[in-house]
Amino acid sequence: MRMLHTMLRVGNLDRSIDFYTQVLGMRLLRKHDYPEGRFTLAFVGYDDEDKTAVIELTHNWDTERYEIGSGYGHIALEVDDAAKTCDDVRHKGGKVTREAGPMKHGTTVIAFVEDPDGYKIEFIERKAH
C-alpha cells in the first residue's frame, strides 16, 4: 500500500491551482471536469502520481466557500530553508501565518503559510546530515 493523495475542497479552482503551482512550485498533473456531477478535479504535485503522493483539488461548481472545520490540520512540505521559503511565498503574494523558527518544545525549524481557501501548509526545514 502507498498513500496516493490528499483531497481539499476549494472555492475557486483557478486561484487554488495558481497558488499551488506559482507560489509553492508544484505542477498541475491533470484536470478533469465532471459536468453531470457539477465538479472538477485537479491534481497537483512535485512529481508524477506514480512516484509520490499528490494533492487533489476538488471544486464543486455551486460552492464558493467551505468551512475548514476543527479536525483538519495541515499539509507538510520539506524545505531547505524555511525562512527563505516564507520570503519567496510572501514575494509571490502568499500569506505567511507563522514565521520560520523552532517548533514549540523542540528544535526543528518550521513555518506555516495559508492557501487561498485558508488551508494551512507547514514548511519543515530539512535537517543537515
Secondary structure, DSSP 8 states (H G I E B T S, - for coil): ----EEEEE-S-HHHHHHIIIIIS--EEEEEEEETTTTEEEEEEESS-TTTS-EEEEEEETT-------SS---EEEEES-HHHHHHHHHHTT-EEEEEEEE-TTS--EEEEEE-TTS-EEEEEE----
